[in-house]
Amino acid sequence: MWSATWPKEVQNLARDYLHDYYQVTVGSLDLAGNKDVTQMIDVCSDGDKYRNLLRYLKENLTAKDRVLVFVETKKGCDMLTRSLRMDGYQARAMHGDKSQEERDWVLKEFKSCQATLLVATDVAARGLDVDDIRMVVNFDFPNDTETYIHRIGRTGRAGKKGVAVSFFVVDKNGRMAKDVIEILNRTSQNVPNELHGAAMASRGGGGGRGRGRGRGRY
């Protein structure tokens, strides 16, 4: 049995099906971000996410820098890809509704830098092995810290430096604030004051999980 991560669900599965097993761990089981990745948490509203994404792409990248953007849904993946293409970016989409032939073509385009911007859901991005991704963007913030660590680990590989930008919407993601702060502190990252405020609000019951609306939600 092999698992890239070891969440409680996988541990329970192992106990159900495996008996007297050995557990081999490569690295650490502690959730910690790569020190070569600069983690930037942008606390914003849903409606501001797309505009902020365009700003980060413009200010931090060259024409040949690869960017991987994570979204929550397949429909949102296609919508965001269309929006980026309308704004002049060579963007491609990858999600579970794409055929294997389409996925292979998109991956080839991304690896060859014919398309430097890949928008993907978590399902499609699992096992994605592409070197030299300059930036990872959590357009839709993940629902757990393990997914967050997995996503940002797609950049800053093999000794190279990378950047991970995550859009954090307080009314949707507030319950994650405390855990995210702990992850940031472990690698001496900057923690925005708004994130501290979200953590305090969540402890007081104010960090709800409202769905939120606006163009920024994909």
Secondary structure, 3 states (H helix, E strand, C coil): CCCCCCCHHHHHHHHHHCCCCCCCCCCCCCCCCCCCEEEEEEECCHHHHHHHHHHHHHHHCCCCCEEEEECCCHHHHHHHHHHHHHCCCCEEEECCCCCHHHHHHHHHHHHCCCCCEEEECHHHHCCCCCCCEEEEEECCCCCCHHHHHHHHCCCCCCCCCEEEEEEECHHHHHHHHHHHHHHHHHCCCCCCHHHHHHHHHHHCCCCCCCCCCCCCCC
